[in-house]
């Protein structure tokens, strides 16, 4: 207790050191606490289901190893014949318009098979889950809803009939908060309400399974492979129709399937937080070394009065421990603030981020980290400072810093700058990659266009003709809005998913091609600025009952008819309905990057919205204003849509917003790692400033003698800087080597940038060099104000 009191008094007598050291610890420990909480909540915590390790996701793979969802018929074979599972369940999820709520809305719904809820082991908080009777073909439609949907959209009532996808569905149960699967789903109803296609290439369903006790995933995988081979053999060699025919199975733990996309970014984040803590430790160690070196006479006097070297080291460790303990308490508050920002800014598709928080385990981690930091930053400086105390006592006057302390400072500065450069290179690579993504030409306008998605409910528009008439009326009314230069409709606008399938073509070397298929109206291509290469796009001639036509992308035309004129050739536009509809090619347009800017454009065909029987319930209108901001059209578009039918909800987004949504994960990772790098750079600058400032103070006598002997003041400044910049340069060189070895783990996060990108390394080194030079210059300039005679008289 006495040592604790002495340590507190000593720290209060040195407020500058105490405040900077405490700030360093709070930043280092706080960011590490936040990073650990993220990793633990997202990657390490088990799923909230009974025996979560037994849950797996099962997918199909084609001959090229690409994973696909599962065809219904294949799922039935697996379910009936596999013995490695206690249960297999299938589901399909999509967004749908829901009536019967407080107001019409769009929400994610999932059609699930009978074993879905028993397999996951979810118990409702109100009512019940779906039961066997609910899955009979003629049963009254029933649904289970999420807790948030129950509260926000049903007002806490289960006495509601919901109109979804043409069915009036009774709500029978409510799930507990946070138990939704798939993530983001609000309504679950029996899969028997929707049509199941018998084709083995209609990959519509996601399959989850629960392994029997003691059965490893590898055994289940082998069994599913064998079943897949058996039904492939039953069908015969003629049934293999290419990329969409299942070749084998893939079995992945459900936890990995849910969080896999964030595993590498979070591991990198945790690594950067550890490097930041290393910088903080080195910074604290250098300040502590300066402080105990300055107190050598005091420590020598204590030693002469009977204190052992161990007592003096222990006293220094108590001081560092007081700082570390206080820093840990404050760091917990910083971590809570950081996690609040993370939860509020994290993309919605990042699963389990809403459960991130602080608890006892995180507190113990922070405490352990604080103890380790105190030991790492306190032991070495204390041992160095107490090694030759007798000499300090005999010296009487303050002399230049000892050689051992100077060597220690050089090592600490080098380590600090090596770690800082590693973080700067990491963030620099991510910045360069982000800029490369923004430079991509997607093949369409990414600004100046408003999109409005409408989803006429099937209960009000049950037939294809009903939906076609609604979309034609909407198209015509939107075109009449003052200030609208162009308007077009499309089933799936750019930067969203598309259906794909195996299409037949005529007149070329290939008979089957894998491609996306899209549904669009006249005006769509010009509104989005998609260039027409040959022929024409849709117009009023392409109506229901006229000759079916199709527009194809450049890559589709090149693959289907290499070196030939595609106009007049034919493409099948059916197949998924087990009937083939042939359409004549009337035009070729430029390729577009449909899913996001980082994925290459894929072959695509476009069908006329007036001719295609609608498999999709939603369409998106794209509008380009004649002048002004595209978002300014929202009120007029909402009014026009409501005039046709107020029961059809409309969702608005500009193309800029859609583009930003696809980049949100990259931006989030860049923001977090960039913040860590900026803090590391700040701490490095503080460290260099402190070391040089202390060196100027300790070497006042030496500086005074040099000036008295005629040494130019600028030469003294350069000498002060050189003692710091040389170890900083060596440390930066070590950091470059470390970055070359470690940044390979970033490869999957980079786009058109190599981990060894020379411009990034040069930029990081330049930033670090300028920081070191600037941080050392200010205290070094103070040496010019040293008066030689005053210094000599003081000594």
Helices and strands as residue ranges (DSSP letters): H 2-13, H 15-39, I 40-44, G 52-54, E 55-61, E 67-68, E 70-71, H 72-81, E 85-99, E 105-112, H 116-120, E 124-127, G 132-135, E 142-145, H 147-152, E 161-164, E 167-175, E 187-190, G 191-193, E 203-211, H 217-235, G 237-239, E 248-253, H 254-294, H 296-304, H 309-345, G 353-355, H 360-385, H 389-395, H 403-438, E 450-455, H 464-479, E 484-490, E 499-504, E 512-520, H 524-528, E 532-535, E 549-553, H 554-560, E 570-572, E 582-589, E 604-608, E 618-625, G 630-633, H 634-644, E 650-654, H 655-662, H 664-698, H 700-708, H 713-742, G 743-749, H 758-782, G 783-785, H 788-794
